[in-house]
Amino acid sequence: MSARKTLKSLRGPSEEKNSYATPALEKGLDVIELLAHRSGGLTKSEISRELNRTVSEIFRMLLCLERRGYIAQTEGERYALTLKLFKLVQEHPPTERLIAEALPVMHQLAQETLQSCHMGIIDGAQVTILAQVNAPSSTGFYVKLGSSVELMEATTGYVILAHQDDEHRARTLAEWKRLTGEEVPADLAAHLARVKRQGYESRPSYKVRGVTNISYPIFDERGSAIGALTVPFIQHIDASASAAEVSTSLKKAAAEISAAIGGKTPGKPKGDRPSAK
């Protein structure tokens, strides 16, 4: 799929209709969205060609975005995104609080289980990793902080979807369909119902053999999932914690994070924090 088609698919009908209401802003956002799909970066002329803009138009946008720290030049005069957008997301007050409350709990979980853990949220058609803690051991497996994975290929994503309220889930899936141009899997409803009945999901990784992803939801004040805490479990030969024991610790940790941000775990009174041991 060409970059032009990719960018067009990221816009809804109303966005297409008003695409020239603010031309300068539109051009800048086009550059950012294009570079988001090009991990190796692009040259000025390549960006110009992909966006069907003149080199002079693109040059002014690149100067502005580079000056503001959103892009940077790499080898071969190629432009690539910096981490500024990710840092802005982390500094957004609700996200900042979620990360601040989660990290101490995650560090304790990693120490207790000798496994790494990560916290993810749904962002458009993907799951983005907002926080991550390595296992306190010489060997382990972890998911990189700030990385993204397709929503329908992430245990974290399914756990969040299963525990969202109906209205929120419908909006999430509508956005996923808009961004990907695909239909939801035929068995999605049954899958989500099963995850919700269990209260969590434990299944082999969609991406890596030998890893079992165990994931529990993190709830907001309405009792709707806003994220999920996940352990990519690997079986150590001399491990003291089994998958079942890790799952128990993970459930407690996710509930602690929910309570810390004022969340309401369905079936529990709001503010009923798990007892510390």
N, C-alpha and C positions, 0 to 999 in steps of 0.2 A: 504494500500500500504506500503511495507517495505521501510526502509530508503534507502537501496541500489537502489531500483527502483525509489524512489523520487529523489535521487541525480542524477541518470542516466537521468531522464526526464528533469533535469535542464540543461543538456548539449546538444548542437547540434551535428550533425554528425562530423563536423570538430574537435570539442572538444574531442569527443570520440576517433578519430583517433590519436590525439596528446596527449592523456591523461597521457603519461609517459615521455613527453619531459622534464619536470622539476619535478621529483618525490617528492622532499621535499615540494615544493610549493603546488603540487597537494594534498598531504596528509594534509597539514595545511588547505587548502581551503575546503577539504572534511569534516574536523572536524567542521569548522565554519558553513558550509551549513547544516550539520546534526543538530547541536545545535540550529540553527535558527528555526527548525521545532519541537523542544522539549522544550516547555516553562518551564517544571519542571526540566530540566537538565538531564544528564546521568552520570553514573559512568564510570570509566576508562575501566572496563571490558565490559560494555554495548557498549561503543563507539567502542572498538576493535571488538566486535562481529558484530555490525551493518555495519562496514566498511570493514570487512573481512581482518583486519590487525592484526599483532602480538601486544601483550600488550606492548612490549618494543618499537616498532615503535610509537605507540600512546602515550606512556609516554613521549617520547622526544618532540613530537608535543605539548602535553599539557603543558609541562614545558615552552616551548618557547612562546606559545600563552598567558599563564598566566603571564609570565614575562613582555610581551609587553602590557598587560592590556586588551586583547580582550576577555578573559574568566576569570572566577573566581570560586573558590570552594564554594559550598553552603552546606546545611545540608546533612549528610550522604555521604560525600566525592563525591558529585555529581558536575559536571562541567556545567556551564551555561554561555551564552554570557553576556558580560557587555554592557554598552551603548556607548562604544568607537566608534563602526562603525557608529552609529547615529550621534555622535558628529563630526566625520570626514566629514560626508555628510554636516552637518551644516556649517562647516568651509571651504568647497569648495567655492572659490570666487564667482561664479555666484549665488549659493544658499545663501551664507552669505549676499550678497547684497539684494536679493529678500526678505529675512526675515527681514533685517534691515529696508528696505523701507516699508514693509507691516505692521509691528507691530504698529507703531504710528497710522496708518489709522484704523487698527483693533480695537485698544483701543477706538478711537473716535466713531467707529461704535457701539461697545458694550455699550458705555455710552449713545449714541443717541437712541438706540433701546431697551435697557435693555434685550438684547439677547446675548448669547455667539456666537462666530464665529471661524472658523478655515480655514486654507489655506492648500490645499493638492496638491500633484503632482503625476503623474503616475510613478511607479517604478516597471518595469517588469510586473508581472501579478496582481499588487496591487496598491492601492492608499495609499500613506504615508502622514501623517499629519506633516507638517513642522513647523507650527506655530498655536497657539491657544490662545484665550483670553476668560476668563469667563465673564458671565453677572454680572454687578455690583448690584446684588440683592441677597436677602437671599435664593431664590430658583431659580433653572435653570437646564438646561441640557447641557452637553458639551461632546466633543469627546477628548480623551486623547492625549496629545502631543506625537508624535513618534509612535502612533499606526498605524496599517495597516488594510485595508479591501479589499476583493476581488474586482477587477476592475469592474466586471459586477454586483456588488451589491452595487455600490456607485454612488450617484447622482453626486458627484464631478467628478468621472471618466467619466461618460457620457458627462458632460458638456465640459471637456477637449477634449475628442475624437471628439465631434461634431464641435469644433472650431479649430482643428488642420488642417494644410494643408493636401492635399491628400497623399503626399509622406510620411509625418510624421505619419499620421494615419495608413497607410499601414504597416509601420515598427512596430508601437506599437501593432497592432493586430497580426502581424506575431510573435512577441515576446511572446504575451499572449498565442497564440496557441502552441508555442514551449514549454513554461513552464508548461502549464496546460494539454496539450495533448487533448484539446477539440476543437470543432468547434464553431465559433461565433454564437450567437443566430440568428435565421432566420429573426427576425424582427429588427435586429440591425440597418440596413441602414435607415429604415423608422423612427425609434426612433431618430437617430442622426439628420436626416433631419428636424424633427419637432423641436428638441432642437435648432438647428442652426437658423431656421426661427424665433423662439421666442427670441433668443439671450441669453437664460438662461433656467433653469429648476426649477420647483416648484412641488414637489410630496411627498407623504407620505414616510417616511423613510423605507428602505428595512429591517431594523433591529429592530426598536423600534416603538411600537404603540403610537399614540398621538403626534408624532414629524413630522413636515413637513420640509423637506430639501429644502432650496432655495439657488441656486448656480449660480454664474456668472463667466465667464472666465477671466483669466489674460493673456494678450498677450505679446509676444516678439516683437523685432524690425521688424520681417517679417509679423506680423499680425497673427501669429499662436499661439494657446493657449499653455502655458507652465505650467499652474496651474489653480486653481479655488478657489474662496473665497465663503464660504458656511456658512449660518446661519441655525442651527437646530432649527427651530421656534417652540416654545410652546406657547399656548394661556394662558396668565395670566388672572385671573378674573378681576383684576383692571388695566390691561395693557392699556397704552396710545397709543401704536403703533400697528396698525393692520398688518396682513401679507402683504397687498399691500404696506403699508408705509415702512415696513422693506425691502421689495423688492426694492423699490425706493432708499433707503439709501444704500443698498448693491450694487446696480448697480453703483452708484456714487463712492463708496469705491473701487470697483474692477477697475474702470476706472482710479482712482487716482494712484493705485498701478502700473497699466500698464504704465501710463505716467511717473511715478517716475523711472522706470527701463529702460526707453527709448523705451517702447513698442508702438505698433501702433494698435489702435483699428480699425478694418475694417470699412471703410466709413468715418474715420476721418483722417485729416492730422497728420503725426507723430509729436509728441511734443505738440499737442493741449491739454493742461491740463485742467481738469474741473475747473471751477471757485469756489473758496472757499466761503462758506457762513458763 
